Amino acid sequence: MTAGTQARLDRIGTDGRYLTVPMDHGITIGAVDGLKEIEDTIDAVTRGGADAVLTQKGIAPRVHPNKNGAGYVVHCNASTTVGPDTNDKRMTATVEEAIRAGADAVSMHVNVGSDSEPNQIEDLAELSKRAGELGIPVLAMTYARGPGVDEADPERLGHAVRLGEELGADVVKTGYSGDAESFEHVVESTRLPVVIAGGEPEGDHATLANVRGAMDAGAVGVSMGRTIFQHDDPEAITSAVSGVVHDDLPADEALDRAGLAVEA
């Protein structure tokens, strides 16, 4: 890893731990709540403790004035929920475009097990190559996702994160297997830092319990989108997640400190 890559990794994390809030969903599902006035959401989550925010390149002018000194990641592929195959992610940005947009890092989504996996493998390999030449960190979002694939299977998730390492990423994101014991296999499948996606847990406590379990298994943080940006109080839920990721708090204590009621 070059000095430049490490310096930029430090801009999107804190002491080797990461709390990233992806908000690239506008291209996928449209301008849903939390994204219409994305400036307000970016301000809220970065005040709440997000280390970095993530968008597509075109949103960059709306990011920088509102991110309160946090890091910035440009996502480089996408699909839509109205297209023929939402798993078929296509390139939307180059490393050079991300740099011109002010990015500290780039990210790419790969659905391991999908029909479009081969093209996404090629795209991530090329992105990692160019990013490495320019000293830009790569966050690989490698999911177990496709026909007949169990998205929470630790064996599949372990394969997914290993794919990210094999293709030259610097940090890898994947789904959570559901408990700390099984997620240990996922973390042990790579030497890269592993962060988990937000998923669709039912309620704040379930969200924080998943984060706590992942951290206990050896993960180094989260890259959590809708669970945060569509929350009734994005700043508070970000603060609660930060309490687990950065302060090693139990779920209940993190929620209480953030002013969110612990669910019965």
C-alpha positions as CSV (number, residue, x, y, z in Angstrom):
1,M,0.0,0.0,0.0
2,T,1.4,3.4,-0.9
3,A,1.6,6.3,1.5
4,G,-1.1,8.1,-0.5
5,T,-3.5,5.2,-0.3
6,Q,-2.9,5.0,3.5
7,A,-3.3,8.7,4.0
8,R,-6.6,8.6,2.1
9,L,-7.8,5.6,4.0
10,D,-7.2,7.6,7.2
11,R,-9.6,10.3,5.8
12,I,-12.5,7.8,5.5
13,G,-12.0,6.1,8.9
14,T,-10.8,6.7,12.4
15,D,-8.0,4.6,13.9
16,G,-8.7,1.8,11.5
17,R,-12.4,1.7,12.0
18,Y,-15.0,2.8,9.6
19,L,-18.5,4.3,9.7
20,T,-19.5,5.1,6.2
21,V,-23.0,6.2,5.1
22,P,-23.7,5.4,1.5
23,M,-26.3,7.6,-0.2
24,D,-25.9,6.5,-3.8
25,H,-29.4,5.0,-3.7
26,G,-31.0,7.8,-5.7
27,I,-29.8,6.2,-8.9
28,T,-31.1,2.8,-7.8
29,I,-34.5,3.6,-6.2
30,G,-35.0,7.3,-6.9
31,A,-35.2,10.4,-4.7
32,V,-36.7,8.7,-1.6
33,D,-37.0,10.3,1.8
34,G,-33.6,11.2,3.1
35,L,-32.2,11.8,-0.4
36,K,-34.4,14.6,-1.7
37,E,-32.7,17.1,0.6
38,I,-29.5,15.2,0.7
39,E,-27.6,18.2,2.0
40,D,-29.5,18.1,5.3
41,T,-28.9,14.3,5.6
42,I,-25.2,14.6,4.9
43,D,-24.9,17.4,7.5
44,A,-26.9,15.3,10.1
45,V,-24.9,12.0,9.7
46,T,-21.5,13.6,9.7
47,R,-22.5,15.6,12.8
48,G,-23.6,12.3,14.3
49,G,-20.1,10.7,13.8
50,A,-20.0,9.3,10.3
51,D,-16.4,9.0,9.1
52,A,-17.4,9.3,5.5
53,V,-20.3,9.6,3.1
54,L,-20.6,7.9,-0.3
55,T,-22.5,9.0,-3.4
56,Q,-22.4,8.8,-7.2
57,K,-20.1,11.4,-8.8
58,G,-22.9,13.8,-9.9
59,I,-23.9,14.5,-6.3
60,A,-20.4,15.7,-5.3
61,P,-21.3,19.5,-5.4
62,R,-24.0,18.8,-2.8
63,V,-21.7,16.8,-0.6
64,H,-18.6,18.9,0.0
65,P,-20.3,22.0,1.6
66,N,-22.2,19.8,4.1
67,K,-19.9,17.0,5.2
68,N,-18.3,18.8,8.2
69,G,-14.8,17.6,7.4
70,A,-15.8,13.9,6.9
71,G,-14.3,11.8,4.1
72,Y,-15.9,11.3,0.7
73,V,-16.2,8.1,-1.4
74,V,-17.5,8.0,-5.0
75,H,-19.3,4.9,-6.0
76,C,-18.4,3.7,-9.5
77,N,-21.2,1.4,-10.7
78,A,-25.0,1.1,-10.4
79,S,-28.3,-0.4,-11.6
80,T,-32.0,0.5,-11.1
81,T,-34.9,-1.3,-9.6
82,V,-36.9,-0.6,-12.7
83,G,-34.4,-2.1,-15.1
84,P,-34.3,-5.7,-16.4
85,D,-31.8,-6.9,-13.6
86,T,-31.1,-4.9,-10.5
87,N,-28.1,-7.2,-9.8
88,D,-26.5,-6.1,-13.1
89,K,-24.3,-3.2,-12.0
90,R,-22.7,-1.1,-14.7
91,M,-19.8,1.3,-14.6
92,T,-20.8,4.9,-13.8
93,A,-17.4,6.5,-13.0
94,T,-13.7,6.2,-13.5
95,V,-11.1,6.7,-10.8
96,E,-10.1,9.9,-12.6
97,E,-13.7,11.2,-12.5
98,A,-13.9,10.4,-8.8
99,I,-10.7,12.3,-8.1
100,R,-12.0,15.3,-10.0
101,A,-15.2,15.0,-7.8
102,G,-13.0,15.4,-4.7
103,A,-13.1,11.7,-3.6
104,D,-10.8,10.3,-1.0
105,A,-11.7,6.7,-2.1
106,V,-13.8,4.8,-4.7
107,S,-16.2,1.9,-4.3
108,M,-17.7,-0.7,-6.5
109,H,-20.5,-3.3,-6.0
110,V,-20.1,-6.9,-7.0
111,N,-22.9,-9.5,-6.7
112,V,-21.1,-12.8,-6.3
113,G,-23.3,-15.5,-7.7
114,S,-25.3,-13.3,-10.0
115,D,-25.6,-13.7,-13.8
116,S,-23.6,-10.5,-14.2
117,E,-20.8,-11.5,-11.8
118,P,-18.2,-12.0,-14.6
119,N,-18.4,-8.4,-15.9
120,Q,-18.3,-7.1,-12.3
121,I,-15.2,-9.1,-11.6
122,E,-13.5,-7.5,-14.6
123,D,-14.7,-4.0,-13.6
124,L,-13.4,-4.3,-10.0
125,A,-10.1,-5.7,-11.2
126,E,-9.7,-2.7,-13.6
127,L,-10.8,-0.2,-11.0
128,S,-8.4,-1.6,-8.4
129,K,-5.5,-1.5,-10.9
130,R,-6.1,2.2,-11.8
131,A,-6.8,3.2,-8.2
132,G,-3.6,1.5,-7.1
133,E,-1.6,3.5,-9.7
134,L,-3.1,6.7,-8.4
135,G,-3.0,6.0,-4.6
136,I,-6.8,5.9,-4.2
137,P,-8.3,3.3,-1.8
138,V,-10.9,0.9,-3.0
139,L,-13.9,-0.2,-1.0
140,A,-15.3,-3.4,-2.6
141,M,-18.9,-4.1,-1.8
142,T,-19.0,-7.8,-2.4
143,Y,-22.3,-9.5,-1.7
144,A,-23.5,-13.1,-1.9
145,R,-26.4,-12.4,-4.2
146,G,-27.9,-14.2,-7.2
147,P,-30.3,-17.0,-8.2
148,G,-30.4,-19.6,-5.5
149,V,-27.8,-17.9,-3.3
150,D,-28.4,-17.6,0.4
151,E,-27.3,-14.0,1.1
152,A,-26.6,-14.8,4.8
153,D,-24.6,-18.0,4.3
154,P,-21.2,-17.4,5.9
155,E,-19.4,-19.7,3.4
156,R,-20.8,-17.5,0.5
157,L,-20.0,-14.3,2.4
158,G,-16.5,-15.5,3.1
159,H,-16.1,-16.3,-0.6
160,A,-17.4,-12.8,-1.4
161,V,-14.9,-10.9,0.8
162,R,-12.0,-13.1,-0.4
163,L,-12.9,-12.1,-3.9
164,G,-12.5,-8.5,-3.0
165,E,-9.0,-9.1,-1.6
166,E,-8.0,-11.2,-4.6
167,L,-9.0,-8.3,-6.9
168,G,-7.0,-5.7,-5.1
169,A,-9.4,-3.9,-2.8
170,D,-8.3,-2.2,0.4
171,V,-11.5,-2.5,2.4
172,V,-14.4,-5.0,1.8
173,K,-18.1,-4.7,2.6
174,T,-20.5,-7.6,2.8
175,G,-23.8,-8.7,4.3
176,Y,-24.1,-9.9,7.9
177,S,-24.5,-13.6,8.5
178,G,-26.8,-13.1,11.5
179,D,-24.6,-13.9,14.5
180,A,-21.0,-13.3,15.7
181,E,-20.0,-16.9,15.7
182,S,-20.8,-17.6,12.0
183,F,-19.4,-14.1,11.0
184,E,-16.0,-15.0,12.4
185,H,-15.6,-17.3,9.3
186,V,-16.3,-14.3,7.0
187,V,-13.7,-12.1,8.7
188,E,-11.1,-14.9,8.7
189,S,-11.6,-15.4,5.0
190,T,-9.6,-12.3,4.2
191,R,-6.8,-10.1,5.6
192,L,-8.7,-7.0,4.5
193,P,-10.7,-4.9,6.9
194,V,-14.3,-6.1,6.8
195,V,-17.3,-3.8,7.2
196,I,-21.0,-4.9,7.2
197,A,-23.9,-3.5,5.3
198,G,-27.0,-2.3,7.1
199,G,-29.4,-4.9,5.9
200,E,-33.0,-4.7,6.9
201,P,-33.2,-5.3,10.6
202,E,-36.4,-4.6,12.5
203,G,-35.8,-1.6,14.7
204,D,-32.9,0.3,16.2
205,H,-31.9,-2.3,18.7
206,A,-31.7,-5.0,16.1
207,T,-29.5,-2.7,14.0
208,L,-27.1,-2.1,16.9
209,A,-27.1,-5.8,17.9
210,N,-26.0,-6.7,14.4
211,V,-23.2,-4.1,14.5
212,R,-22.1,-5.3,17.9
213,G,-22.1,-8.9,16.7
214,A,-20.0,-8.1,13.6
215,M,-17.5,-6.1,15.7
216,D,-17.2,-8.9,18.2
217,A,-16.5,-11.2,15.3
218,G,-13.6,-9.0,14.1
219,A,-15.2,-6.6,11.7
220,V,-14.0,-3.0,11.7
221,G,-17.2,-1.1,11.1
222,V,-20.2,-0.5,8.9
223,S,-21.2,0.9,5.6
224,M,-24.9,1.5,6.4
225,G,-27.3,3.4,4.1
226,R,-31.1,3.3,4.3
227,T,-31.0,2.2,7.9
228,I,-29.4,5.6,8.7
229,F,-30.5,8.1,6.0
230,Q,-34.2,7.1,6.2
231,H,-34.2,7.0,10.0
232,D,-36.5,9.5,11.7
233,D,-33.4,11.0,13.3
234,P,-30.3,10.3,11.1
235,E,-28.0,12.1,13.5
236,A,-29.0,10.1,16.5
237,I,-28.8,6.7,14.8
238,T,-25.4,7.6,13.4
239,S,-24.3,8.5,16.9
240,A,-25.6,5.2,18.2
241,V,-23.8,3.2,15.5
242,S,-20.6,5.2,16.2
243,G,-20.9,4.3,19.9
244,V,-20.6,0.6,19.0
245,V,-18.0,1.0,16.2
246,H,-15.7,3.6,17.7
247,D,-16.4,3.4,21.5
248,D,-17.1,-0.4,21.8
249,L,-20.3,0.2,23.6
250,P,-23.0,-2.5,24.0
251,A,-26.1,-1.9,21.8
252,D,-28.3,-0.7,24.7
253,E,-25.7,1.7,26.0
254,A,-25.1,3.1,22.6
255,L,-28.8,3.7,22.0
256,D,-29.2,5.3,25.4
257,R,-26.3,7.6,24.9
258,A,-27.6,8.7,21.5
259,G,-31.0,9.5,23.1
260,L,-32.9,6.7,21.4
261,A,-35.2,4.6,23.5
262,V,-34.2,1.0,24.0
263,E,-37.1,-1.1,22.6
264,A,-38.9,-3.4,24.9
